[in-house]
Amino acid sequence: MAAIRPQFLRTAQLSRVAPCQARPRCLRQQVRRNHSNREPFSESKRENETIPPPRPTNSKPNDHLPSKTTVPYAKTRLAIGIPFIGLLIYSMSDTPTIAERDTLTKRESGVTSSSPMRLRMEALIKDHQKKIVRELEKLDGTKFKVDAWDRPAGGGGITCVLQDGNVFEKAGVNTSVVYGTLPRPAIQRMRANHKALDLDVESLEFFAAGLSLVLHPKNPMAPTVHLNYRYFETVDPRKGGETNAWWYGGGCDLTPSYLFDEDAIHFHKTIKEACDKHDKAYYPRFKEWCDRYFSNKHRGETRGVGGIFFDDLDEGEKDQEQLFAFIDDGLSAFLPSYMPIIQRRKDMPFTEKEKIWQQIRRGRYVEFNLVHDRGTAFGLNTPGARIESILMSLPLTARWEYMHEPEQGSREERLVSVLKNPREWV
């Protein structure tokens, strides 16, 4: 059951004080009118009462009076009813939030193809989370720790984390659903990319849902992988909760410590096939976007060998159903794109020197996430944010060495040269 908001509690407390103090003025007037219409139970002055007609001679002594069983405990029922009516009127005038409406919809009718996109996206990411966690558990032989949590303002999430496994040093597969309010400054910033946002309001309710995963393998020959697909929506309270603006974002990318060209080719090829089903311009456009976005600008190199990245896809791109189908196919492409790679690399031999290089590259990964990543910044600045889930993407271990440079002609140097000059893989 949805939590009772403070204003409901305040109304309930009023029912414990004297009736004249608890009732709003308009309600007291209505109750007086009700009393005046309920003769002979009225408490009005005796001189206003109608004199009953004479009794027939064959009637019993009290036949002219109303039956005592007509309305039992009338005064008691009226006293109980007044605060209840006040609570009902107060409730009906209070517009429910989108979080409350969505909770009621799920309880009454579940989630179907005709449900609001908010509920469909939530169901989609949770379904893919289960599939991905199940396959990774089979590969690693270790169970994820599953941590379900709720947000007081609405929503919640499921954080699945595996640490010190057989294959993965740290792996996280998270879903999150967030309801909240955007203040006017945030609306103004977002409107640069979303003209549908209304600037004539002080705030807008918003909904955000996404699936995010990061896998950090133990073996330095096996690459780290990241994925995130998300949906964002704003609602205008002046229009009865009507959707004001919506958009999708997401992508996935591969971050190796040691580069195997066949791995990069396979990863990009699988993603391209998923993109081509919807628009052949998607892959080259989103691949370039990925190279630009996942870049440690302060070091002049990309985080990894890329993949795809996109944001702010709304009705100006395609309709909502087409983009929802694209998100579904992008999520479905993850396991085929990564599982063959990790299966090839997880048991390869490596040296201590190669393990140190992996730790240095993970330091670069941390730098990007904490300095440049917009998703991390948004999460950390959201009121009521769950910090542990947001920072789940960071590796268990990392390393920074002062003025470290890879040896010339080494595999480490080859990786850095590719990161400084992104290449086409398919």
C-alpha positions as CSV (number, residue, x, y, z in Angstrom):
1,M,0.0,0.0,0.0
2,A,1.3,3.5,-0.9
3,A,2.6,5.5,2.1
4,I,0.2,8.0,3.6
5,R,1.4,11.5,2.9
6,P,1.8,14.0,5.8
7,Q,-1.2,16.0,4.8
8,F,-3.4,12.9,5.3
9,L,-1.9,12.4,8.7
10,R,-2.7,16.0,9.6
11,T,-6.3,15.5,8.7
12,A,-6.5,12.3,10.7
13,Q,-5.2,14.1,13.7
14,L,-7.8,16.8,13.4
15,S,-10.5,14.2,14.0
16,R,-9.3,13.7,17.5
17,V,-10.0,17.3,18.6
18,A,-13.4,18.9,19.3
19,P,-15.7,18.6,16.2
20,C,-16.1,22.3,15.9
21,Q,-12.3,22.8,15.8
22,A,-11.7,19.9,13.4
23,R,-14.2,20.8,10.7
24,P,-13.5,23.2,7.9
25,R,-15.9,26.2,7.9
26,C,-17.7,25.0,4.8
27,L,-18.2,21.5,6.3
28,R,-19.6,22.9,9.5
29,Q,-22.1,24.9,7.5
30,Q,-23.1,21.7,5.6
31,V,-23.5,19.8,8.8
32,R,-25.8,22.5,10.2
33,R,-27.9,22.2,7.1
34,N,-28.0,18.4,7.5
35,H,-29.1,18.8,11.1
36,S,-31.9,21.1,10.2
37,N,-33.3,18.6,7.6
38,R,-33.3,15.6,10.0
39,E,-36.5,16.2,12.1
40,P,-37.4,14.9,14.7
41,F,-33.7,14.1,15.6
42,S,-32.8,17.8,15.1
43,E,-31.2,19.7,18.0
44,S,-32.9,22.9,17.0
45,K,-35.0,25.1,19.4
46,R,-38.3,23.6,20.5
47,E,-40.3,26.5,19.3
48,N,-39.5,25.7,15.7
49,E,-40.8,22.1,15.9
50,T,-44.2,21.1,14.4
51,I,-46.9,20.1,16.9
52,P,-48.0,16.5,16.2
53,P,-51.6,15.9,15.3
54,P,-54.0,14.3,17.9
55,R,-53.7,10.5,18.4
56,P,-56.6,8.3,17.2
57,T,-58.5,6.9,20.2
58,N,-57.5,3.3,19.4
59,S,-53.8,4.0,19.1
60,K,-51.1,3.0,21.6
61,P,-49.5,5.6,23.7
62,N,-46.4,6.2,21.7
63,D,-47.6,5.4,18.1
64,H,-47.3,9.0,17.0
65,L,-43.5,8.9,17.7
66,P,-41.0,7.6,15.1
67,S,-39.7,4.1,15.7
68,K,-36.5,4.0,17.7
69,T,-35.1,1.4,15.3
70,T,-35.3,3.6,12.2
71,V,-31.8,5.1,12.5
72,P,-29.9,3.4,15.3
73,Y,-27.1,5.4,17.0
74,A,-27.8,8.4,14.7
75,K,-25.8,10.9,16.7
76,T,-22.8,8.6,17.1
77,R,-22.8,7.7,13.4
78,L,-22.9,11.4,12.5
79,A,-20.0,12.2,14.8
80,I,-17.9,9.5,13.3
81,G,-18.9,10.4,9.7
82,I,-17.9,14.1,9.9
83,P,-14.1,13.6,10.2
84,F,-14.3,10.8,7.6
85,I,-16.1,13.1,5.1
86,G,-13.5,15.7,5.8
87,L,-10.7,13.3,5.1
88,L,-12.4,12.2,1.9
89,I,-12.9,15.7,0.6
90,Y,-9.2,16.5,1.5
91,S,-8.0,13.4,-0.4
92,M,-10.0,14.1,-3.5
93,S,-8.6,17.6,-3.8
94,D,-5.0,16.4,-3.6
95,T,-3.6,15.4,-7.0
96,P,-1.7,12.1,-6.8
97,T,1.9,12.0,-8.0
98,I,2.9,9.9,-11.0
99,A,4.6,7.5,-8.6
100,E,1.2,6.9,-6.8
101,R,-0.7,6.6,-10.1
102,D,1.8,4.1,-11.5
103,T,1.7,2.0,-8.3
104,L,-2.1,1.9,-8.5
105,T,-2.0,0.9,-12.2
106,K,0.4,-2.0,-11.6
107,R,-1.7,-3.2,-8.6
108,E,-5.0,-3.1,-10.6
109,S,-4.1,-4.2,-14.1
110,G,-0.4,-5.2,-14.2
111,V,1.8,-4.1,-17.1
112,T,0.6,-4.6,-20.7
113,S,1.4,-3.3,-24.1
114,S,-1.1,-0.5,-23.5
115,S,0.4,0.6,-20.2
116,P,2.3,3.9,-19.9
117,M,5.8,3.8,-21.3
118,R,7.2,4.3,-17.8
119,L,5.8,0.9,-16.6
120,R,6.8,-0.9,-19.8
121,M,10.4,0.4,-19.6
122,E,10.6,-0.7,-16.0
123,A,9.4,-4.2,-16.9
124,L,11.8,-4.4,-19.8
125,I,14.9,-3.6,-17.9
126,K,14.0,-6.0,-15.1
127,D,13.5,-8.8,-17.5
128,H,16.8,-8.3,-19.2
129,Q,18.5,-8.0,-15.8
130,K,17.3,-11.4,-14.8
131,K,18.6,-13.0,-18.1
132,I,22.0,-11.3,-17.9
133,V,22.5,-12.2,-14.2
134,R,21.6,-15.8,-14.9
135,E,24.1,-16.2,-17.7
136,L,26.9,-14.5,-15.8
137,E,26.3,-16.7,-12.7
138,K,26.7,-19.8,-15.0
139,L,29.9,-18.5,-16.4
140,D,31.5,-17.5,-13.0
141,G,30.1,-20.2,-10.8
142,T,29.3,-17.6,-8.2
143,K,26.0,-16.1,-7.2
144,F,25.3,-12.4,-7.3
145,K,24.3,-10.6,-4.1
146,V,20.8,-9.2,-4.8
147,D,19.9,-6.0,-3.0
148,A,16.4,-4.7,-3.6
149,W,15.8,-1.1,-2.3
150,D,13.1,1.5,-2.4
151,R,13.2,5.3,-2.7
152,P,11.0,7.3,-0.3
153,A,9.9,9.7,-3.1
154,G,8.9,6.8,-5.3
155,G,10.6,4.0,-7.2
156,G,13.6,1.9,-6.2
157,G,15.8,-0.6,-7.8
158,I,17.6,-4.0,-7.7
159,T,21.4,-4.0,-7.3
160,C,23.1,-7.2,-8.2
161,V,26.8,-7.4,-7.4
162,L,29.4,-10.2,-7.6
163,Q,32.8,-9.6,-5.9
164,D,35.9,-11.8,-5.9
165,G,34.3,-14.4,-8.1
166,N,36.1,-17.0,-10.2
167,V,36.0,-14.9,-13.4
168,F,35.0,-11.4,-12.3
169,E,36.8,-9.4,-9.7
170,K,33.7,-7.2,-9.6
171,A,30.5,-7.3,-11.6
172,G,27.4,-5.2,-11.2
173,V,24.1,-5.4,-13.0
174,N,21.6,-2.8,-11.7
175,T,18.2,-1.6,-12.5
176,S,16.9,1.7,-11.0
177,V,13.6,3.5,-11.2
178,V,13.5,7.1,-10.0
179,Y,10.5,9.5,-9.4
180,G,11.3,13.0,-8.5
181,T,10.9,16.8,-9.2
182,L,13.0,18.9,-11.6
183,P,13.5,22.5,-10.4
184,R,13.3,25.3,-12.8
185,P,17.1,25.6,-13.3
186,A,17.3,22.0,-14.3
187,I,14.4,22.4,-16.8
188,Q,16.2,25.4,-18.4
189,R,19.4,23.3,-18.9
190,M,17.5,20.3,-20.3
191,R,15.5,22.5,-22.7
192,A,18.5,23.0,-24.9
193,N,18.0,19.5,-26.2
194,H,14.2,19.1,-25.5
195,K,12.1,22.0,-26.8
196,A,8.9,20.3,-25.5
197,L,9.9,21.1,-21.9
198,D,7.7,24.0,-20.6
199,L,9.6,26.9,-19.1
200,D,6.4,28.5,-17.7
201,V,6.5,26.2,-14.6
202,E,8.6,26.3,-11.4
203,S,9.0,22.5,-11.4
204,L,8.1,19.3,-13.3
205,E,7.7,15.8,-12.0
206,F,10.1,13.4,-13.7
207,F,10.6,9.6,-14.1
208,A,13.8,7.9,-15.0
209,A,14.5,4.2,-15.4
210,G,17.5,2.3,-16.6
211,L,19.7,-0.8,-16.6
212,S,23.4,-0.3,-16.1
213,L,26.1,-3.0,-15.9
214,V,29.9,-3.0,-15.5
215,L,32.0,-6.2,-15.5
216,H,35.6,-6.1,-14.4
217,P,37.3,-9.5,-15.0
218,K,40.2,-10.8,-13.0
219,N,42.3,-11.8,-16.0
220,P,44.0,-8.8,-17.6
221,M,43.5,-10.5,-21.0
222,A,39.8,-10.2,-20.6
223,P,38.2,-6.8,-21.3
224,T,36.0,-4.7,-19.0
225,V,32.6,-4.0,-20.5
226,H,29.9,-1.4,-19.8
227,L,26.3,-1.1,-20.8
228,N,23.5,1.4,-20.0
229,Y,20.1,1.8,-21.5
230,R,17.6,4.3,-20.0
231,Y,14.4,6.2,-20.4
232,F,13.5,9.7,-19.1
233,E,10.1,11.4,-18.9
234,T,8.7,14.6,-17.5
235,V,5.1,15.2,-16.5
236,D,3.2,18.5,-16.3
237,P,1.0,18.7,-13.1
238,R,-1.2,21.5,-14.6
239,K,-2.4,19.1,-17.3
240,G,-3.5,16.2,-15.1
241,G,-0.2,14.3,-15.2
242,E,0.1,14.5,-19.0
243,T,3.6,13.6,-20.4
244,N,5.5,16.8,-21.1
245,A,8.6,15.4,-22.8
246,W,10.4,12.0,-23.1
247,W,13.6,10.6,-24.5
248,Y,15.9,7.5,-24.5
249,G,19.6,7.1,-24.1
250,G,22.2,4.4,-23.8
251,G,24.8,2.3,-25.4
252,C,27.6,-0.1,-24.6
253,D,31.4,-0.1,-24.9
254,L,34.5,-2.4,-24.5
255,T,37.6,-1.5,-22.5
256,P,40.5,-3.9,-22.9
257,S,43.8,-3.8,-21.1
258,Y,45.4,-5.9,-23.9
259,L,43.9,-5.5,-27.3
260,F,42.8,-8.5,-29.4
261,D,41.5,-7.2,-32.7
262,E,39.2,-10.2,-33.1
263,D,37.4,-9.3,-29.9
264,A,36.9,-5.7,-30.9
265,I,35.6,-6.7,-34.4
266,H,33.2,-9.3,-32.9
267,F,31.9,-6.8,-30.3
268,H,31.3,-4.0,-32.9
269,K,29.8,-6.4,-35.5
270,T,27.2,-7.7,-33.1
271,I,26.2,-4.2,-32.1
272,K,26.0,-3.0,-35.7
273,E,23.6,-5.8,-36.6
274,A,21.3,-4.7,-33.8
275,C,21.4,-1.1,-35.0
276,D,20.9,-2.0,-38.7
277,K,17.6,-3.6,-37.9
278,H,16.2,-0.2,-37.1
279,D,18.3,2.3,-39.0
280,K,21.5,1.7,-41.0
281,A,22.7,5.2,-40.1
282,Y,22.6,4.4,-36.3
283,Y,25.8,2.4,-36.0
284,P,28.3,4.8,-37.7
285,R,26.6,7.8,-36.0
286,F,26.5,6.2,-32.5
287,K,29.9,4.7,-32.8
288,E,31.4,8.2,-33.5
289,W,29.4,9.6,-30.6
290,C,30.8,6.8,-28.3
291,D,34.4,7.7,-29.2
292,R,33.7,11.3,-28.4
293,Y,31.8,10.7,-25.2
294,F,34.0,8.0,-23.5
295,S,37.1,10.1,-23.7
296,N,39.5,11.1,-21.0
297,K,40.1,14.5,-22.4
298,H,42.7,15.4,-19.8
299,R,44.8,12.5,-21.1
300,G,44.0,12.8,-24.8
301,E,42.7,9.2,-25.1
302,T,39.5,7.3,-25.2
303,R,38.5,5.0,-22.3
304,G,38.4,1.9,-24.5
305,V,37.8,0.7,-28.0
306,G,34.3,2.0,-28.0
307,G,30.9,0.6,-29.1
308,I,27.9,2.9,-29.4
309,F,26.5,5.8,-27.4
310,F,23.4,8.0,-27.8
311,D,21.3,10.3,-25.8
312,D,18.2,12.5,-26.1
313,L,16.4,10.3,-28.7
314,D,12.9,11.6,-28.8
315,E,10.0,12.2,-31.2
316,G,12.3,14.2,-33.4
317,E,14.2,10.9,-34.1
318,K,11.5,8.3,-34.4
319,D,8.2,7.5,-32.6
320,Q,8.2,6.2,-29.1
321,E,7.3,2.6,-30.1
322,Q,10.2,2.4,-32.6
323,L,12.7,3.6,-30.2
324,F,11.4,1.3,-27.5
325,A,12.0,-1.6,-29.9
326,F,15.5,-0.4,-30.6
327,I,16.3,-0.3,-26.8
328,D,15.0,-3.9,-26.5
329,D,17.2,-5.1,-29.3
330,G,20.2,-3.2,-27.9
331,L,19.8,-5.0,-24.6
332,S,19.3,-8.3,-26.3
333,A,22.6,-7.9,-28.2
334,F,24.7,-7.7,-25.0
335,L,25.2,-11.4,-24.2
336,P,26.0,-12.4,-27.8
337,S,28.5,-9.5,-28.1
338,Y,30.4,-10.2,-24.9
339,M,30.1,-13.8,-23.8
340,P,32.2,-15.3,-26.6
341,I,35.0,-12.8,-25.7
342,I,35.1,-13.5,-22.0
343,Q,34.9,-17.3,-22.6
344,R,38.0,-17.0,-24.8
345,R,40.1,-14.8,-22.4
346,K,39.1,-15.8,-18.9
347,D,41.6,-18.6,-18.5
348,M,44.6,-17.2,-20.5
349,P,48.0,-17.1,-18.7
350,F,49.3,-13.7,-17.5
351,T,52.3,-12.3,-15.6
352,E,52.5,-10.0,-12.6
353,K,53.6,-7.2,-14.9
354,E,50.5,-7.6,-17.0
355,K,48.3,-7.5,-13.9
356,I,50.0,-4.2,-12.9
357,W,49.2,-2.8,-16.4
358,Q,45.5,-3.8,-15.9
359,Q,45.4,-1.9,-12.6
360,I,46.9,1.2,-14.3
361,R,44.2,1.0,-17.0
362,R,41.5,0.6,-14.4
363,G,42.8,3.9,-12.9
364,R,42.0,5.5,-16.2
365,Y,38.5,4.0,-16.0
366,V,38.0,5.5,-12.6
367,E,39.1,8.9,-13.8
368,F,36.5,9.0,-16.6
369,N,33.7,7.9,-14.3
370,L,34.4,10.4,-11.6
371,V,35.5,13.4,-13.8
372,H,33.5,13.2,-17.1
373,D,30.6,10.8,-16.9
374,R,27.2,12.6,-16.9
375,G,25.3,9.6,-15.6
376,T,27.5,9.4,-12.4
377,A,27.1,13.2,-11.9
378,F,23.3,13.1,-12.3
379,G,23.0,10.2,-9.9
380,L,25.2,11.7,-7.2
381,N,23.3,15.0,-7.4
382,T,19.8,13.4,-7.3
383,P,18.2,13.9,-3.9
384,G,17.9,10.6,-2.1
385,A,20.4,8.9,-4.4
386,R,21.7,5.5,-3.5
387,I,25.5,6.1,-3.5
388,E,26.5,2.4,-3.4
389,S,24.6,1.6,-6.5
390,I,25.9,4.6,-8.4
391,L,29.6,3.8,-7.6
392,M,29.1,0.1,-8.3
393,S,30.8,0.8,-11.7
394,L,34.2,1.4,-10.1
395,P,36.6,-1.5,-10.0
396,L,37.6,-3.3,-6.8
397,T,41.2,-2.3,-7.3
398,A,43.1,0.3,-9.4
399,R,46.5,1.8,-9.6
400,W,48.2,5.1,-10.3
401,E,51.9,5.3,-11.0
402,Y,53.6,8.7,-11.3
403,M,54.7,9.5,-14.9
404,H,54.1,5.9,-16.1
405,E,54.9,5.3,-19.8
406,P,54.6,2.0,-21.6
407,E,57.7,0.5,-23.3
408,Q,58.1,1.3,-27.0
409,G,57.0,-1.5,-29.3
410,S,55.1,-3.3,-26.4
411,R,51.5,-4.5,-26.5
412,E,50.8,-1.8,-23.9
413,E,52.0,0.9,-26.2
414,R,49.9,-0.5,-29.1
415,L,46.8,-0.2,-27.0
416,V,47.5,3.4,-26.0
417,S,48.1,4.3,-29.7
418,V,44.7,3.0,-30.6
419,L,43.1,4.8,-27.7
420,K,44.6,8.1,-28.9
421,N,43.5,7.5,-32.5
422,P,40.1,5.5,-32.5
423,R,39.7,3.2,-35.5
424,E,36.9,1.6,-37.4
425,W,36.4,-2.1,-36.5
426,V,33.7,-3.1,-39.0
